[in-house]
C-alpha cells in the first residue's frame, strides 16, 4: 500500500519505523513529515496516526492520498 507516496507493508509499531519519519541529527529524535512535528524515534504511534493507518488498511486500496483539512 502507498500513502502519499510512501510505501507501507504493515502498520507502524512506533514512530521510528514509519515511512513518514525522518531521522534528525541525533539517533533518538526525528521529524514526522505527515504531521509536521518533531518526535522521538521510540514514541508510540499517536492515536491520530493509528486511526489513519487503520482506516487506510481497511480500505485495501493500493494508492491513497491523505490531505489535511
KEDONU-787731 format. One record per atom (N, C-alpha, C): chain; z, y negated, x negated; atom name; residue number from 1. Coordinates in steps of 0.05 Angstrom, whole numbers, plus 32768, in hexadecimal, padded with zeros to 4 digits. Atoms other than C-alpha are relative to their C-alpha. Example, Ala and Ser with C-alpha at 12.3 -4.5 7.8 and 13.67 -1.06 7.14 Angstrom:
2
{kekol "A", {8000, 8018, 7FEE}, "N", 1}
{kekol "A", {809C, 805A, 7F0A}, "CA", 1}
{kekol "A", {8000, 7FE8, 7FEE}, "C", 1}
{kekol "A", {7FFF, 8018, 8010}, "N", 2}
{kekol "A", {808F, 8015, 7EEF}, "CA", 2}
{kekol "A", {800E, 7FEA, 800F}, "C", 2}
***
This chain:
69
{kekol "A", {8000, 8017, 7FEF}, "N", 1}
{kekol "A", {8000, 8000, 8000}, "CA", 1}
{kekol "A", {8000, 7FE7, 7FEE}, "C", 1}
{kekol "A", {8001, 801A, 800E}, "N", 2}
{kekol "A", {7FF1, 7FB9, 7FE9}, "CA", 2}
{kekol "A", {800A, 7FEA, 8012}, "C", 2}
{kekol "A", {7FF5, 8017, 7FF1}, "N", 3}
{kekol "A", {801A, 7F7D, 8000}, "CA", 3}
{kekol "A", {7FFB, 7FE8, 7FEE}, "C", 3}
{kekol "A", {8007, 8019, 800F}, "N", 4}
{kekol "A", {7FFF, 7F39, 7FEA}, "CA", 4}
{kekol "A", {7FF5, 8006, 7FE4}, "C", 4}
{kekol "A", {800C, 7FF9, 8019}, "N", 5}
{kekol "A", {7FD8, 7F5A, 7FB2}, "CA", 5}
{kekol "A", {8011, 8010, 7FED}, "C", 5}
{kekol "A", {7FEE, 7FF0, 8010}, "N", 6}
{kekol "A", {8013, 7F81, 7F96}, "CA", 6}
{kekol "A", {8002, 801C, 800B}, "C", 6}
{kekol "A", {8000, 7FE4, 7FF7}, "N", 7}
{kekol "A", {8012, 7FCD, 7F98}, "CA", 7}
{kekol "A", {801C, 800B, 8003}, "C", 7}
{kekol "A", {7FE6, 7FF3, 7FFA}, "N", 8}
{kekol "A", {804D, 7FF2, 7FB7}, "CA", 8}
{kekol "A", {7FFB, 801D, 8005}, "C", 8}
{kekol "A", {8002, 7FE3, 7FFB}, "N", 9}
{kekol "A", {8056, 803D, 7FB4}, "CA", 9}
{kekol "A", {8017, 8009, 8011}, "C", 9}
{kekol "A", {7FE8, 7FFA, 7FEF}, "N", 10}
{kekol "A", {809B, 803D, 7FD4}, "CA", 10}
{kekol "A", {8010, 7FE7, 8002}, "C", 10}
{kekol "A", {7FEF, 8018, 7FFC}, "N", 11}
{kekol "A", {80D0, 800D, 7FEC}, "CA", 11}
{kekol "A", {8012, 7FFC, 7FE7}, "C", 11}
{kekol "A", {7FEF, 8005, 8018}, "N", 12}
{kekol "A", {80F4, 7FEC, 7FB0}, "CA", 12}
{kekol "A", {801D, 8004, 8006}, "C", 12}
{kekol "A", {7FE3, 7FFB, 7FFD}, "N", 13}
{kekol "A", {813C, 8000, 7FA6}, "CA", 13}
{kekol "A", {8011, 7FE9, 7FF4}, "C", 13}
{kekol "A", {7FF3, 8018, 800B}, "N", 14}
{kekol "A", {814E, 7FC1, 7F7E}, "CA", 14}
{kekol "A", {7FEA, 7FEC, 7FF9}, "C", 14}
{kekol "A", {8013, 8015, 8005}, "N", 15}
{kekol "A", {812D, 7F7F, 7F6E}, "CA", 15}
{kekol "A", {7FEF, 8005, 7FE7}, "C", 15}
{kekol "A", {800E, 7FFC, 8019}, "N", 16}
{kekol "A", {8119, 7F94, 7F27}, "CA", 16}
{kekol "A", {7FE8, 8013, 8001}, "C", 16}
{kekol "A", {8017, 7FEE, 7FFD}, "N", 17}
{kekol "A", {80E9, 7FCA, 7F3F}, "CA", 17}
{kekol "A", {7FEC, 7FF7, 8014}, "C", 17}
{kekol "A", {8013, 800B, 7FED}, "N", 18}
{kekol "A", {80C7, 7F9F, 7F73}, "CA", 18}
{kekol "A", {7FE8, 7FF3, 7FF1}, "C", 18}
{kekol "A", {8017, 800C, 800D}, "N", 19}
{kekol "A", {8080, 7F8A, 7F60}, "CA", 19}
{kekol "A", {7FFF, 7FE1, 8002}, "C", 19}
{kekol "A", {7FFE, 801E, 7FFF}, "N", 20}
{kekol "A", {8090, 7F42, 7F76}, "CA", 20}
{kekol "A", {8013, 7FF4, 7FEC}, "C", 20}
{kekol "A", {7FEC, 8009, 8013}, "N", 21}
{kekol "A", {80C6, 7F3E, 7F40}, "CA", 21}
{kekol "A", {7FF4, 7FFC, 7FE5}, "C", 21}
{kekol "A", {8009, 8005, 801B}, "N", 22}
{kekol "A", {80B4, 7F1D, 7EFE}, "CA", 22}
{kekol "A", {8018, 7FFD, 7FEE}, "C", 22}
{kekol "A", {7FE9, 8001, 8013}, "N", 23}
{kekol "A", {80E2, 7F27, 7EC2}, "CA", 23}
{kekol "A", {8000, 7FE5, 7FF1}, "C", 23}
{kekol "A", {7FFD, 801A, 800E}, "N", 24}
{kekol "A", {80FC, 7EE7, 7EA3}, "CA", 24}
{kekol "A", {8006, 8003, 7FE3}, "C", 24}
{kekol "A", {7FFA, 8000, 801D}, "N", 25}
{kekol "A", {8114, 7ED6, 7E5D}, "CA", 25}
{kekol "A", {8014, 8015, 7FF7}, "C", 25}
{kekol "A", {7FED, 7FEB, 8007}, "N", 26}
{kekol "A", {814F, 7F05, 7E5D}, "CA", 26}
{kekol "A", {7FFB, 8019, 8011}, "C", 26}
{kekol "A", {8006, 7FE6, 7FF4}, "N", 27}
{kekol "A", {8152, 7F4D, 7E74}, "CA", 27}
{kekol "A", {800B, 8003, 801D}, "C", 27}
{kekol "A", {7FF3, 7FFC, 7FE6}, "N", 28}
{kekol "A", {817D, 7F44, 7EB3}, "CA", 28}
{kekol "A", {7FF7, 7FED, 8015}, "C", 28}
{kekol "A", {8008, 8013, 7FEB}, "N", 29}
{kekol "A", {8161, 7F07, 7ED6}, "CA", 29}
{kekol "A", {7FE1, 7FFF, 8001}, "C", 29}
{kekol "A", {801D, 8002, 7FFB}, "N", 30}
{kekol "A", {811C, 7EFD, 7EF4}, "CA", 30}
{kekol "A", {7FFA, 7FEE, 8017}, "C", 30}
{kekol "A", {8009, 8012, 7FEB}, "N", 31}
{kekol "A", {80F5, 7EDB, 7F2A}, "CA", 31}
{kekol "A", {7FF1, 800F, 8015}, "C", 31}
{kekol "A", {800E, 7FF4, 7FE9}, "N", 32}
{kekol "A", {80DF, 7EF2, 7F6F}, "CA", 32}
{kekol "A", {7FEA, 7FEE, 8009}, "C", 32}
{kekol "A", {8017, 8010, 7FF8}, "N", 33}
{kekol "A", {8099, 7ED9, 7F7D}, "CA", 33}
{kekol "A", {7FFB, 8000, 801E}, "C", 33}
{kekol "A", {8003, 7FFF, 7FE3}, "N", 34}
{kekol "A", {809C, 7EED, 7FC6}, "CA", 34}
{kekol "A", {8010, 7FEB, 800E}, "C", 34}
{kekol "A", {7FEE, 8013, 7FF2}, "N", 35}
{kekol "A", {80D6, 7EC0, 7FD8}, "CA", 35}
{kekol "A", {8008, 7FE9, 7FEE}, "C", 35}
{kekol "A", {7FFC, 8017, 8012}, "N", 36}
{kekol "A", {80D6, 7E8F, 7F9D}, "CA", 36}
{kekol "A", {801E, 7FFC, 7FF9}, "C", 36}
{kekol "A", {7FE4, 8001, 8007}, "N", 37}
{kekol "A", {811C, 7EA0, 7F85}, "CA", 37}
{kekol "A", {8005, 800E, 7FE6}, "C", 37}
{kekol "A", {7FF7, 7FF3, 8018}, "N", 38}
{kekol "A", {813F, 7EB2, 7F44}, "CA", 38}
{kekol "A", {8013, 8016, 8009}, "C", 38}
{kekol "A", {7FF0, 7FE9, 7FF8}, "N", 39}
{kekol "A", {815F, 7EF7, 7F4A}, "CA", 39}
{kekol "A", {8008, 8011, 7FE8}, "C", 39}
{kekol "A", {7FF8, 7FEC, 8015}, "N", 40}
{kekol "A", {8183, 7F2B, 7F20}, "CA", 40}
{kekol "A", {7FEE, 8019, 8004}, "C", 40}
{kekol "A", {8010, 7FE8, 7FFF}, "N", 41}
{kekol "A", {815A, 7F68, 7F0F}, "CA", 41}
{kekol "A", {800D, 8016, 800F}, "C", 41}
{kekol "A", {7FF1, 7FEA, 7FF4}, "N", 42}
{kekol "A", {8191, 7F95, 7F28}, "CA", 42}
{kekol "A", {800B, 7FFA, 801C}, "C", 42}
{kekol "A", {7FF8, 8008, 7FE5}, "N", 43}
{kekol "A", {819C, 7F71, 7F6B}, "CA", 43}
{kekol "A", {7FF6, 8014, 8014}, "C", 43}
{kekol "A", {800A, 7FF0, 7FEA}, "N", 44}
{kekol "A", {8198, 7F9A, 7FAA}, "CA", 44}
{kekol "A", {7FEA, 7FF1, 800E}, "C", 44}
{kekol "A", {8015, 800D, 7FF1}, "N", 45}
{kekol "A", {815A, 7F8C, 7FD3}, "CA", 45}
{kekol "A", {800B, 7FF1, 8017}, "C", 45}
{kekol "A", {7FF5, 800F, 7FE9}, "N", 46}
{kekol "A", {816B, 7F53, 8003}, "CA", 46}
{kekol "A", {7FF6, 800A, 801B}, "C", 46}
{kekol "A", {8007, 7FF6, 7FE6}, "N", 47}
{kekol "A", {8169, 7F61, 804D}, "CA", 47}
{kekol "A", {7FE4, 7FF7, 8009}, "C", 47}
{kekol "A", {801A, 800A, 7FF7}, "N", 48}
{kekol "A", {812C, 7F35, 8059}, "CA", 48}
{kekol "A", {7FEA, 8010, 7FF2}, "C", 48}
{kekol "A", {8014, 7FF0, 800E}, "N", 49}
{kekol "A", {8105, 7F5D, 8024}, "CA", 49}
{kekol "A", {8000, 801C, 800B}, "C", 49}
{kekol "A", {7FFE, 7FE5, 7FF5}, "N", 50}
{kekol "A", {811E, 7FA0, 803E}, "CA", 50}
{kekol "A", {7FF3, 8001, 801C}, "C", 50}
{kekol "A", {800D, 8000, 7FE6}, "N", 51}
{kekol "A", {8109, 7F8D, 8085}, "CA", 51}
{kekol "A", {7FE2, 7FFD, 7FFE}, "C", 51}
{kekol "A", {801D, 8004, 8004}, "N", 52}
{kekol "A", {80C5, 7F74, 806D}, "CA", 52}
{kekol "A", {7FF2, 801A, 7FF6}, "C", 52}
{kekol "A", {800B, 7FE7, 800A}, "N", 53}
{kekol "A", {80B8, 7FB4, 8045}, "CA", 53}
{kekol "A", {8000, 8016, 8015}, "C", 53}
{kekol "A", {7FFE, 7FEB, 7FEB}, "N", 54}
{kekol "A", {80D0, 7FE1, 807E}, "CA", 54}
{kekol "A", {7FEA, 7FFC, 8014}, "C", 54}
{kekol "A", {8016, 8005, 7FEC}, "N", 55}
{kekol "A", {80A0, 7FC0, 80AF}, "CA", 55}
{kekol "A", {7FE5, 8005, 7FF4}, "C", 55}
{kekol "A", {801A, 7FFB, 800D}, "N", 56}
{kekol "A", {8067, 7FC2, 807D}, "CA", 56}
{kekol "A", {7FFA, 801D, 7FFE}, "C", 56}
{kekol "A", {8005, 7FE3, 8003}, "N", 57}
{kekol "A", {8070, 800C, 806F}, "CA", 57}
{kekol "A", {7FFD, 800E, 801B}, "C", 57}
{kekol "A", {8003, 7FF4, 7FE5}, "N", 58}
{kekol "A", {8077, 801B, 80BA}, "CA", 58}
{kekol "A", {7FE3, 7FFB, 800B}, "C", 58}
{kekol "A", {801C, 8006, 7FF7}, "N", 59}
{kekol "A", {8033, 7FF9, 80C7}, "CA", 59}
{kekol "A", {7FEC, 8014, 7FF3}, "C", 59}
{kekol "A", {8012, 7FED, 800D}, "N", 60}
{kekol "A", {8013, 8028, 8094}, "CA", 60}
{kekol "A", {7FE5, 7FF6, 7FF9}, "C", 60}
{kekol "A", {801A, 800B, 8008}, "N", 61}
{kekol "A", {7FDB, 7FF9, 8083}, "CA", 61}
{kekol "A", {7FFD, 8001, 7FE2}, "C", 61}
{kekol "A", {8004, 8000, 801D}, "N", 62}
{kekol "A", {7FBB, 7FF9, 803E}, "CA", 62}
{kekol "A", {8004, 7FE5, 7FF3}, "C", 62}
{kekol "A", {7FFF, 801B, 800C}, "N", 63}
{kekol "A", {7FB8, 7FAE, 8032}, "CA", 63}
{kekol "A", {800B, 7FEC, 8014}, "C", 63}
{kekol "A", {7FF3, 8014, 7FEF}, "N", 64}
{kekol "A", {7FE8, 7F7B, 8051}, "CA", 64}
{kekol "A", {8002, 7FE6, 7FF2}, "C", 64}
{kekol "A", {7FFB, 801A, 800B}, "N", 65}
{kekol "A", {7FEF, 7F31, 8048}, "CA", 65}
{kekol "A", {8017, 7FF4, 8010}, "C", 65}
{kekol "A", {7FE9, 800B, 7FF3}, "N", 66}
{kekol "A", {8033, 7F13, 8057}, "CA", 66}
{kekol "A", {8001, 7FE2, 7FFA}, "C", 66}
{kekol "A", {7FFF, 801D, 8004}, "N", 67}
{kekol "A", {8039, 7EC8, 8061}, "CA", 67}
{kekol "A", {801B, 7FF5, 800A}, "C", 67}
{kekol "A", {7FE7, 800D, 7FF8}, "N", 68}
{kekol "A", {8075, 7E9A, 8068}, "CA", 68}
{kekol "A", {7FFB, 7FED, 8017}, "C", 68}
{kekol "A", {8003, 8014, 7FEA}, "N", 69}
{kekol "A", {8081, 7E70, 80A6}, "CA", 69}
{kekol "A", {8007, 7FE5, 7FF5}, "C", 69}
***
